[in-house]
Amino acid sequence: MTDRLAERAERLTRENTRDGVYETGIDGFCLLRFTEANKASHTIHKPALCFVLQGEKWTMFGNRRYDYRAGQALVASVTMPGSSRVVAASLDAPYLAAVVELDPDAMLAVLENMDDPPLPSGGSAVAAHVIDCAPALAASVSRALDLAENPEEAAILYPGIMREICYRLLRGPNGGDIARILLGPGHKRGVIEAIHVLRKRYAEPVRVEELATIARLSPSAFHRQFKAITGMTPLQYQKQTRLVEARRMMLSEGENAEAAAFAVGYESASQFSREYARAFGAPPRRDIEAQKKTAA
């Protein structure tokens, strides 16, 4: 099944003049194609299923590295800053993947209609898993590819495929933890809501005590559970988000380093430059110039 999906993705994306994202015309569903191994890229990862059809890749969230290859998928259940790198790709066998953004509303609707909803595993849930894609899940992605070849049908049929994918994930071995993270404890408050608040207010000074209050936990318990879920502390989450967003502003919007630094919440341009260089391997101006040359 995975080989057939790779052949279809290859056919759809082969006209791409550059490595990267192929937009299918379906909101929340895209294909990735890379003809060579690349340097690590940094981005804000939304809740999504990244199903590798050909090649290999790794993704890091905080101090956790997830390696996955053809026939496997990374499932991220909460928005997190992270880095990824394609490690196996060539002109003859490009890295190919299907990325499906997960819809929490669809997940909740499916969960509420299950007679025996999945139970979380013992211990702390984590926000990302690598799974082996079962034939039923691969078949759901295959139907999404059908719509990529006939996008005029997507508005009517894709919501049903999204529900299918949600059902397959919930029925999988990590279904309980995926539901628990993506929807939050009791679908209301908790650490997940605090993560959403930190994501929205990443440019503001936010105290751990405030986030702990949102999560209805003591500061120490909140700090411990936040790191257990995301693989990073609240401060690391905020710092990585700020740096990734600042880099995006400089690349996509033409902001200079100082303006980007202040826009994401830094009060010191020199501190921003130091932390940026540690994260991306070069100071802002040199890094952005290198990125633009690579893209040219």
Long-range contacts (C-beta under 8 A, 24 or more apart in sequence): 1-135, 1-138, 1-139, 1-142, 2-53, 2-54, 2-70, 2-71, 2-133, 2-138, 4-142, 5-53, 5-98, 5-138, 5-141, 5-142, 5-145, 6-53, 6-54, 6-70, 6-96, 8-142, 8-145, 8-149, 9-33, 9-53, 9-54, 9-96, 9-97, 9-98, 9-145, 10-54, 10-94, 10-96, 12-145, 12-148, 12-149, 13-94, 13-96, 18-295, 19-94, 24-147, 24-148, 24-151, 25-148, 25-151, 25-154, 26-144, 26-147, 26-148, 26-151, 26-154, 26-158, 28-100, 28-101, 28-103, 28-162, 29-98, 29-99, 29-100, 29-101, 29-144, 29-147, 29-148, 29-158, 30-98, 30-99, 31-96, 31-97, 31-98, 31-99, 31-148, 32-95, 32-96, 32-97, 32-98, 32-99, 33-94, 33-95, 33-96, 34-86, 34-89, 34-94, 34-95, 35-89, 35-90, 35-91, 35-94, 35-95, 36-86, 36-89, 36-90, 36-91, 37-85, 37-86, 37-87, 37-88, 37-89, 38-85, 38-86, 38-89, 39-85, 40-83, 40-84, 40-85, 41-83, 41-84, 41-85, 42-81, 42-82, 42-83, 42-240, 42-243, 42-244, 42-247, 42-279, 42-280, 43-81, 43-82, 43-83, 43-84, 43-244, 44-79, 44-80, 44-81, 44-82, 44-241, 44-244, 44-245, 45-76, 45-79, 45-80, 45-81, 45-82, 46-76, 46-79, 46-101, 47-76, 47-77, 47-78, 47-79, 47-101, 47-102, 47-104, 47-182, 48-75, 48-76, 48-99, 48-100, 48-101, 48-102, 49-73, 49-74, 49-75, 49-99, 49-100, 49-102, 49-165, 49-169, 50-74, 50-75, 50-76, 50-97, 50-98, 50-99, 51-97, 51-98, 51-99, 51-100, 51-133, 51-137, 51-138, 51-141, 52-95, 52-96, 52-97, 53-96, 53-97, 53-98, 54-93, 54-94, 54-95, 54-96, 55-86, 55-87, 55-88, 55-89, 55-93, 55-94, 55-95, 55-96, 55-97, 56-86, 56-87, 56-88, 56-95, 57-84, 57-85, 57-86, 57-87, 57-88, 57-95, 57-97, 58-84, 58-85, 58-87, 59-83, 59-84, 59-128, 60-84, 61-127, 61-128, 61-230, 61-231, 61-232, 62-227, 62-230, 62-231, 62-232, 62-236, 62-237, 63-231, 63-232, 64-126, 64-128, 64-231, 66-128, 66-130, 67-130, 68-130, 71-132, 71-133, 72-130, 72-131, 72-132, 72-133, 73-130, 73-131, 73-133, 73-137, 74-128, 74-129, 74-130, 75-102, 75-128, 75-129, 75-130, 75-131, 75-169, 75-174, 75-178, 76-127, 76-128, 77-102, 77-127, 77-128, 77-129, 77-177, 77-178, 77-181, 77-182, 78-127, 78-181, 78-182, 78-192, 78-195, 78-229, 78-230, 79-195, 79-196, 79-199, 80-127, 80-128, 80-230, 80-232, 80-237, 81-237, 81-240, 81-241, 81-243, 81-244, 82-240, 98-141, 98-144, 98-145, 100-141, 100-144, 100-162, 100-165, 102-165, 102-166, 102-169, 102-182, 103-162, 103-166, 104-182, 104-183, 106-159, 106-162, 106-163, 106-166, 107-166, 107-169, 107-170, 107-178, 107-179, 107-182, 107-183, 108-183, 108-187, 109-163, 110-163, 110-166, 110-167, 110-170, 111-166, 111-170, 111-179, 111-183, 114-167, 114-170, 117-170, 117-179, 118-170, 118-171, 118-175, 118-176, 118-179, 119-176, 120-176, 120-177, 120-179, 120-180, 121-174, 121-176, 121-177, 124-225, 124-228, 124-229, 125-177, 125-180, 125-181, 125-228, 125-229, 126-177, 126-181, 126-228, 126-229, 126-231, 127-181, 127-229, 127-230, 127-231, 128-231, 129-174, 129-177, 129-178, 131-169, 131-172, 131-173, 131-174, 134-168, 134-172, 136-168, 137-165, 137-168, 137-169, 137-172, 140-164, 140-165, 140-168, 141-165, 181-229, 189-214, 189-215, 189-216, 190-215, 190-216, 191-215, 191-217, 191-222, 191-225, 191-226, 191-229, 192-229, 194-222, 194-226, 195-226, 195-229, 195-230, 195-237, 198-234, 198-237, 198-238, 198-241, 199-241, 202-238, 202-241, 202-242, 202-245, 202-264, 202-265, 203-242, 203-245, 203-263, 203-264, 203-265, 204-265, 205-265, 206-234, 206-238, 208-234, 208-235, 239-275, 240-279, 242-266, 243-275, 243-276, 243-279, 243-280, 246-272, 246-276, 246-284, 247-276, 247-280, 247-284, 247-287, 247-288, 250-284, 250-288, 251-288, 251-291, 251-292, 257-283, 257-284, 257-285, 257-288, 260-284
